Amino acid sequence: MKPEDSEPTTQWHYTVLDDRSFQIRGKTLFFIVVIFSALLVVTLLLLYARWACRYRHVAASPYASQPQTAPPNPPPQGLDAVAIKGLPVISHKSAPSSDMAAECSICLGVFEDGEKVKVLPGCSHCYHPECVDRWLSAQPSCPLCRASLRVDSPVLKVVVE
């Protein structure tokens, strides 16, 4: 094979390149400006919508006139400490005819003879005082039968009277 028969190699020189292929002409410049303007308008609309939604959400909040601090504490759900301490505490005594041992349905611990238990009015269910006190501070009802122990409850009024 002769070197003359091979393909000619092209050597580029920076003076040989034509800069006219990289020029931006009238229509191209117009479309670039239009696309850039459209992107700018869409971006500004999205930023405004975000600001408006945030402002409307804060203005509609019931706490908008108050300083932004923690929300107020919800009202307590259980009984107050005075009502809990007023419940009767007795000494447990197992029935001799009973085969089943009595147990606290909160902690599932078996009551021993002479152990102090708290009796709930109305339903007469017995619990360890520490177990039922923690329950009643969160819930105003018997853990087993869900009988209400609120002061306005008719069951508690009958027992108190």
C-alpha positions as CSV (number, residue, x, y, z in Angstrom):
1,M,0.0,0.0,0.0
2,K,1.3,3.4,-0.9
3,P,1.1,6.3,1.4
4,E,-0.6,8.3,-1.4
5,D,-3.5,5.9,-1.5
6,S,-4.5,6.3,2.1
7,E,-7.2,8.8,3.1
8,P,-6.0,12.3,3.5
9,T,-5.8,13.5,7.1
10,T,-7.6,16.7,7.8
11,Q,-5.7,19.2,9.9
12,W,-7.8,21.9,11.4
13,H,-6.5,25.3,12.1
14,Y,-8.3,28.0,14.0
15,T,-8.1,30.4,11.1
16,V,-9.8,27.8,8.9
17,L,-13.0,27.6,11.1
18,D,-15.9,29.7,10.0
19,D,-17.3,31.8,12.9
20,R,-20.5,32.4,11.0
21,S,-21.9,29.0,12.1
22,F,-21.8,30.2,15.7
23,Q,-23.6,33.5,15.2
24,I,-26.9,34.2,16.8
25,R,-29.3,35.7,14.3
26,G,-32.5,37.6,14.7
27,K,-35.0,34.8,15.1
28,T,-32.8,32.8,17.4
29,L,-32.1,35.8,19.7
30,F,-35.9,36.5,19.8
31,F,-36.7,33.0,20.9
32,I,-34.0,33.0,23.6
33,V,-35.4,36.2,25.0
34,V,-39.0,34.9,24.9
35,I,-38.0,31.6,26.7
36,F,-35.9,33.4,29.3
37,S,-38.8,35.9,30.0
38,A,-41.3,33.0,30.3
39,L,-39.1,31.2,32.7
40,L,-38.7,34.4,34.8
41,V,-42.4,35.0,34.9
42,V,-43.2,31.4,35.9
43,T,-40.6,31.6,38.7
44,L,-41.9,34.8,40.0
45,L,-45.5,33.5,40.0
46,L,-44.5,30.4,41.9
47,L,-42.6,32.5,44.5
48,Y,-45.6,34.7,44.9
49,A,-48.0,31.7,45.3
50,R,-45.7,30.2,47.9
51,W,-45.6,33.5,49.8
52,A,-49.4,34.0,49.5
53,C,-50.2,30.5,50.7
54,R,-47.9,30.9,53.7
55,Y,-49.3,34.3,54.6
56,R,-52.9,33.1,54.3
57,H,-52.1,30.0,56.4
58,V,-50.7,32.1,59.2
59,A,-53.5,34.6,59.0
60,A,-56.2,31.9,59.1
61,S,-54.6,30.3,62.2
62,P,-56.6,30.8,65.4
63,Y,-53.3,31.8,67.1
64,A,-52.3,34.4,64.5
65,S,-52.8,37.3,66.9
66,Q,-50.8,35.6,69.6
67,P,-47.0,35.4,69.4
68,Q,-45.7,32.2,67.8
69,T,-45.1,30.1,70.8
70,A,-46.2,26.6,71.8
71,P,-49.9,26.0,71.5
72,P,-51.9,26.0,74.7
73,N,-52.0,22.9,76.8
74,P,-55.1,20.7,76.1
75,P,-57.5,20.3,79.1
76,P,-56.7,17.3,81.3
77,Q,-58.5,14.2,80.3
78,G,-58.4,12.3,83.6
79,L,-59.6,13.0,87.1
80,D,-58.0,15.6,89.3
81,A,-55.7,14.5,92.1
82,V,-58.3,15.4,94.9
83,A,-60.9,13.0,93.3
84,I,-58.3,10.3,92.9
85,K,-57.1,10.5,96.5
86,G,-60.8,10.5,97.7
87,L,-61.4,7.0,96.4
88,P,-61.6,4.4,99.1
89,V,-58.6,2.2,99.9
90,I,-59.2,-1.1,101.7
91,S,-57.1,-4.0,102.9
92,H,-57.6,-7.0,100.5
93,K,-58.9,-10.3,102.0
94,S,-59.3,-13.3,99.8
95,A,-62.6,-15.2,99.9
96,P,-62.0,-18.7,101.3
97,S,-64.5,-20.3,98.9
98,S,-62.9,-18.7,95.8
99,D,-60.6,-20.9,93.7
100,M,-59.6,-17.9,91.6
101,A,-57.1,-15.5,93.0
102,A,-58.0,-11.8,92.6
103,E,-55.7,-9.7,90.5
104,C,-55.1,-6.2,89.4
105,S,-56.3,-6.0,85.8
106,I,-53.8,-3.2,85.1
107,C,-50.5,-4.8,86.1
108,L,-51.9,-8.4,86.3
109,G,-50.4,-8.8,89.8
110,V,-52.2,-11.1,92.2
111,F,-53.5,-9.4,95.4
112,E,-52.0,-10.8,98.6
113,D,-54.0,-10.9,101.9
114,G,-53.6,-7.6,103.7
115,E,-52.4,-5.7,100.6
116,K,-54.0,-2.3,100.1
117,V,-56.3,-2.0,97.1
118,K,-58.3,0.9,95.8
119,V,-62.0,0.2,95.1
120,L,-63.7,2.2,92.4
121,P,-67.3,3.4,93.2
122,G,-70.2,2.0,91.2
123,C,-68.5,-1.0,89.7
124,S,-66.5,-2.1,92.8
125,H,-63.5,-3.2,90.8
126,C,-60.2,-3.3,92.8
127,Y,-56.7,-2.2,91.7
128,H,-53.4,-1.5,93.2
129,P,-53.5,2.2,94.3
130,E,-50.4,3.1,92.2
131,C,-51.7,1.4,89.1
132,V,-55.2,2.9,89.2
133,D,-53.9,6.4,90.2
134,R,-51.8,6.6,87.1
135,W,-54.7,5.3,85.0
136,L,-57.2,7.8,86.4
137,S,-54.9,10.7,85.9
138,A,-55.2,10.1,82.2
139,Q,-58.6,8.4,81.9
140,P,-61.8,9.2,83.9
141,S,-63.2,5.7,83.8
142,C,-62.7,2.2,85.2
143,P,-60.0,0.4,83.3
144,L,-62.0,-2.8,83.2
145,C,-65.7,-1.9,82.6
146,R,-65.2,1.8,81.4
147,A,-67.7,3.1,83.9
148,S,-67.4,6.9,84.2
149,L,-65.9,8.2,87.4
150,R,-66.4,12.0,86.7
151,V,-67.9,14.1,89.5
152,D,-71.0,14.8,87.4
153,S,-71.5,11.1,86.9
154,P,-74.7,9.8,88.6
155,V,-72.9,6.7,89.8
156,L,-70.3,8.7,91.7
157,K,-73.0,11.1,93.1
158,V,-74.8,8.1,94.7
159,V,-71.6,6.7,96.2
160,V,-70.5,10.1,97.6
161,E,-73.9,10.9,99.1
